[in-house]
């Protein structure tokens, strides 16, 4: 399964921010293949070291590369279906690095099937949240990764009501953990491919299902249903 998923990615279209051969996305694909078919501890360790040494992440610089977004579903497959415990453990550790490290300057965003110019960490976190059941099986390490992914929340506006004082009340769906307010958010409109300037979320109430009500401060653009909010700090995150 993972080998087919690796082959399905057009790695040549993914940017290499450093232009060095060690950070080529095709090298990431090669390392993922080696990890998938590894049969000994040495083979698994060597493949994980390749991924940690560039292209996917650079461990000594705490840097994550754009190819990490394409690699994340493959590593999640290995966490769930890897042939050996060491493969699953290696994949879990690499995912934690990808979420925790900072993107290279100028390459901190990716286009996804649901939105464009998404902060890289938020895009990776959403993929991780989608495998909750598989990760919970891995005890404290899986729970820790999920807890970190929950901090990279995503909020989709469903209904809005303008208030007399110029603020906006909105019903929304929250993915991730509720956060303290007031807080700054990055605003994505369905009318634009680029994120707009940040907005302030003055208040938030949410239940366990993710149904939320938010109070936005003065907003200079139209918050249509389908507009999406991300943590502003994630959009500014760079190495």
C-alpha positions, 0 to 999 in steps of 0.5 A: 500500500505505502509503495503505491502511495509513494509512486502516486506522488509527483515528487519532482513538482515539490520545491527544494528550498536549499537546491542541494541534492541532499534535500531533493524530494525524490530522495525523500521518496527513495527513503520512504521506500527503504523504510517501507520494505526494511526488514532489520533494525539497521535497515529501518534506522538507515532509512529513518536517518535519510529522512531526518537528514534532509528533504523531509526534515533536517534534525540538526537544524530543526527544519521541515521541508515542503515534501513533508506534507506529501510524505505525511500520509505515507508515514501515517500508513506505516504507523498503522500498517507497517510490517514491523514495530520498529518501522511504526516507531520510526514513522511516529518519530518522524511525524513528530519532527515534521510537526514540531520543526519550523519550515524553511523561509519562504516555503512555509505554506502548501496547497491542499485539496481543501484550501490554498496557501495553508500553513505547512504545520496546519496542513500536516496537523490536519492529516494527523488528526484524521488518523486519531484511532490509529495513533491512539493505539501507540500509547503516550507517543501517539497521544502526544502527537495528537495533542500537538496536532490539536493545537494547529486548529482550523475553523470553518465559518458556517453562518454570520451575523453582523453586530451594531458595533461593527463586530461579527458573530459567527457559527463555525466548526472547530477542528482541534482544541479550543484556544484562549481568547482574545487571539489572532487568526489568519483569515482565508476567504473562498473568494481569494486564493491568498490568505487575507490580513489577520483578524482577532477572535474576541471570544470562543465557545465550543462543545466536544463535537466541534460546534463553535460560536465566535466573536470576531473583532472589526473585520474589513472584508466579508466573512462568507460561509466557507471562510476559514481561520488558522492560528496567525502564528502558524502562518508566520512560522519560519526557520 
